[in-house]
Amino acid sequence: MSENESGLAGVDAKTPNAARIYNYFLGGKDNFAVDRAAAETVLSMAPEVRVAAMENREFLVRAVKYLVAEAGVSQFVDIGAGIPAERPVHEVAQAIDPGSRVAYVDNDSVVLTHSRALLGGRPGTAVVAGDARDPDAILSAPELNVLIDLDRPVAVILIAILHFVPDSDDPAGLVRRLLDRLPSGSHVVITHLSDGGVPDDPRIAQTRALYNGGLFFRSRKEIEGLFDGFEQVEPGVVGVGQWRRNLGADDATSWWLGGVARKP
Ligand SMILES: C[S@@+](CC[C@H](N)C(=O)[O-])C[C@H]1O[C@@H](n2cnc3c(N)ncnc32)[C@H](O)[C@@H]1O
């Protein structure tokens, strides 16, 4: 996508954007030169990030399959859903249970425009403008409530988003507030950038600078704390490449940790 081709009102093609950088990592075309430059800077420091981003999506696919096929959950609220990628949540879920419903939520106008263009009108889906820092507004949104029955179990998906939320906005508290509104049997799916146990790795500071400081690598303990109060689905919080794949530790990326948990 070139700046002139974008044709999207209000879209800033001159500042790197998290959703578009991620789209580039995943091999997508919905990004500008400034996003590609930022992404390439990250890749020059840590080439494994591209594979890690793909493993993150694969984790999402395995988690959704688990939720529909094994946990019996067929309603999803995907927060920080990003620019639609291959095998979006509704396709994976509806392949198992055609009645599955997915509300895609994001706070970025680029994402919302792409999502409405690509997903608009797909049965069982809605695109909802919402901010993870305001869980009540998300769950009260009329477009979400016509699709999702909040009296039945819901899986809240928070893939690669909570590392954009600073401690001052209490990410663990946001997870609890989301699940507070949902019945027993609801689930939360989280992946999060980890500091790999080396918080002073210079690549972390360099990557954060590309995101103007608005990116927060957290420790394993902090990421595990996001699931406090919920029942962890086996195997717990692990490298996203490992989750329910029975791989050895060497196959796990240290950049992303993830897990799935159930509200008792
Ligand atoms: C790295 S992308 C992840 C996309 C998607 N979850 C995936 O795994 O493919 C992060 C997404 O989170 C969104 N985001 C960041 N902060 C947010 C917030 N406070 N509320 C809602 N969305 C947010 C960004 O706009 C972006 O689309």
The ligand as an SDF file (V2000), in Angstrom:
LIG
                    3D

 27 29  0  0  0  0  0  0  0  0999 V2000
    0.4120   -6.4000   17.2350 C   0  0  0  0  0  0  0  0  0  0  0  0
   -1.2370   -6.0860   16.7370 S   0  0  0  0  0  0  0  0  0  0  0  0
   -1.9850   -7.6610   17.0870 C   0  0  0  0  0  0  0  0  0  0  0  0
   -3.0920   -8.0020   16.1560 C   0  0  0  0  0  0  0  0  0  0  0  0
   -3.8380   -9.2920   16.4130 C   0  0  0  0  0  0  0  0  0  0  0  0
   -4.2810   -9.4330   17.7940 N   0  0  0  0  0  0  0  0  0  0  0  0
   -3.0270  -10.4890   15.9990 C   0  0  0  0  0  0  0  0  0  0  0  0
   -2.5600  -11.1960   16.8630 O   0  0  0  0  0  0  0  0  0  0  0  0
   -2.8630  -10.7120   14.8090 O   0  0  0  0  0  0  0  0  0  0  0  0
   -1.8520   -5.1130   18.1120 C   0  0  0  0  0  0  0  0  0  0  0  0
   -3.2190   -4.5220   17.8690 C   0  0  0  0  0  0  0  0  0  0  0  0
   -3.6850   -3.9670   19.1150 O   0  0  0  0  0  0  0  0  0  0  0  0
   -4.3320   -2.7470   18.8480 C   0  0  0  0  0  0  0  0  0  0  0  0
   -4.3320   -1.9610   20.0940 N   0  0  0  0  0  0  0  0  0  0  0  0
   -3.2760   -1.4360   20.7530 C   0  0  0  0  0  0  0  0  0  0  0  0
   -3.6750   -0.8250   21.8820 N   0  0  0  0  0  0  0  0  0  0  0  0
   -5.0290   -0.9720   21.9390 C   0  0  0  0  0  0  0  0  0  0  0  0
   -6.0320   -0.5750   22.8610 C   0  0  0  0  0  0  0  0  0  0  0  0
   -5.7250    0.1130   23.9720 N   0  0  0  0  0  0  0  0  0  0  0  0
   -7.3200   -0.9090   22.6170 N   0  0  0  0  0  0  0  0  0  0  0  0
   -7.6550   -1.6050   21.4990 C   0  0  0  0  0  0  0  0  0  0  0  0
   -6.7450   -2.0050   20.5700 N   0  0  0  0  0  0  0  0  0  0  0  0
   -5.4560   -1.6940   20.7960 C   0  0  0  0  0  0  0  0  0  0  0  0
   -3.5270   -2.1260   17.7250 C   0  0  0  0  0  0  0  0  0  0  0  0
   -4.2870   -1.1590   17.0310 O   0  0  0  0  0  0  0  0  0  0  0  0
   -3.2230   -3.3570   16.8830 C   0  0  0  0  0  0  0  0  0  0  0  0
   -4.2180   -3.5710   15.9190 O   0  0  0  0  0  0  0  0  0  0  0  0
  1  2  1  0
  2  3  1  0
  2 10  1  0
  3  4  1  0
  4  5  1  0
  5  6  1  0
  5  7  1  0
  7  8  2  0
  7  9  1  0
 10 11  1  0
 11 12  1  0
 11 26  1  0
 12 13  1  0
 13 14  1  0
 13 24  1  0
 14 15  1  0
 14 23  1  0
 15 16  2  0
 16 17  1  0
 17 18  1  0
 17 23  2  0
 18 19  1  0
 18 20  2  0
 20 21  1  0
 21 22  2  0
 22 23  1  0
 24 25  1  0
 24 26  1  0
 26 27  1  0
M  CHG  2   2   1   9  -1
M  END
$$$$
